[in-house]
Amino acid sequence: MIKHAFNHQHPSIQSLPMYSLILGMIIAATSAIKFFCQQIST
């Protein structure tokens, strides 16, 4: 799915929501891991 998106060299507006969704998931995951580690340390 990501390879299929990278195969198109020209920027596609339809692929932007997918990238923003993946980026949001990564940010949410990292913040959740940081919060989880803080809860364990205390």
Backbone as CSV, one residue per row, in Angstrom:
resi,resn,N_x,N_y,N_z,CA_x,CA_y,CA_z,C_x,C_y,C_z
1,MET,0.844,-1.201,0.000,0.000,0.000,0.000,0.879,1.251,0.000
2,ILE,1.902,1.252,0.853,2.819,2.394,0.884,3.702,2.377,-0.368
3,LYS,4.112,1.161,-0.794,4.917,1.065,-2.020,4.111,1.577,-3.208
4,HIS,2.841,1.258,-3.245,1.977,1.701,-4.336,1.902,3.223,-4.362
5,ALA,1.927,3.836,-3.194,1.866,5.298,-3.123,3.188,5.906,-3.577
6,PHE,4.305,5.241,-3.250,5.610,5.770,-3.630,5.895,5.545,-5.115
7,ASN,5.197,4.593,-5.748,5.417,4.338,-7.168,5.013,5.547,-8.001
8,HIS,4.038,6.318,-7.524,3.609,7.519,-8.241,4.502,8.684,-7.812
9,GLN,5.331,9.148,-8.733,6.266,10.217,-8.397,5.552,11.558,-8.235
10,HIS,4.502,11.788,-9.016,3.782,13.057,-8.922,2.970,13.104,-7.634
11,PRO,2.964,14.257,-6.951,2.221,14.371,-5.687,0.725,14.214,-5.918
12,SER,0.112,13.359,-5.132,-1.322,13.132,-5.259,-2.031,13.677,-4.026
13,ILE,-3.104,14.436,-4.244,-3.836,15.022,-3.119,-4.561,13.922,-2.341
14,GLN,-4.952,12.851,-3.028,-5.703,11.784,-2.367,-4.820,10.995,-1.399
15,SER,-3.504,11.031,-1.597,-2.612,10.257,-0.733,-2.251,11.049,0.531
16,LEU,-2.535,12.360,0.550,-2.180,13.170,1.714,-2.920,12.730,2.976
17,PRO,-4.228,12.470,2.943,-4.917,12.024,4.162,-4.316,10.739,4.731
18,MET,-3.866,9.829,3.861,-3.280,8.582,4.338,-1.976,8.872,5.071
19,TYR,-1.140,9.765,4.496,0.132,10.094,5.145,-0.105,10.812,6.473
20,SER,-1.076,11.714,6.502,-1.363,12.440,7.744,-1.916,11.483,8.796
21,LEU,-2.692,10.493,8.353,-3.240,9.512,9.287,-2.117,8.664,9.873
22,ILE,-1.179,8.221,9.018,-0.042,7.421,9.498,0.821,8.259,10.428
23,LEU,1.045,9.520,10.066,1.867,10.396,10.902,1.199,10.626,12.253
24,GLY,-0.117,10.808,12.230,-0.846,10.999,13.472,-0.789,9.762,14.358
25,MET,-0.865,8.585,13.729,-0.795,7.334,14.492,0.578,7.182,15.131
26,ILE,1.631,7.553,14.399,2.995,7.452,14.933,3.165,8.404,16.110
27,ILE,2.677,9.636,15.956,2.794,10.617,17.045,2.001,10.149,18.270
28,ALA,0.800,9.623,18.034,-0.020,9.140,19.147,0.654,7.954,19.832
29,ALA,1.286,7.088,19.046,1.948,5.912,19.618,3.148,6.327,20.457
30,THR,3.945,7.267,19.959,5.131,7.698,20.703,4.727,8.402,21.988
31,SER,3.688,9.239,21.934,3.240,9.941,23.137,2.660,8.948,24.141
32,ALA,1.968,7.919,23.630,1.406,6.907,24.521,2.517,6.105,25.187
33,ILE,3.571,5.808,24.441,4.699,5.050,25.007,5.407,5.888,26.065
34,LYS,5.596,7.190,25.785,6.242,8.066,26.770,5.414,8.125,28.050
35,PHE,4.083,8.272,27.905,3.197,8.332,29.059,3.230,7.016,29.820
36,PHE,3.274,5.898,29.085,3.306,4.582,29.719,4.599,4.393,30.503
37,CYS,5.714,4.855,29.940,7.001,4.734,30.627,7.019,5.608,31.881
38,GLN,6.408,6.779,31.810,6.357,7.649,32.981,5.522,7.000,34.086
39,GLN,4.448,6.324,33.717,3.597,5.672,34.708,4.334,4.508,35.375
40,ILE,5.204,3.841,34.614,5.948,2.707,35.172,7.057,3.213,36.101
41,SER,7.748,4.282,35.686,8.874,4.780,36.471,8.403,5.296,37.826
42,THR,7.199,5.830,37.889,6.682,6.362,39.153,5.912,5.273,39.846
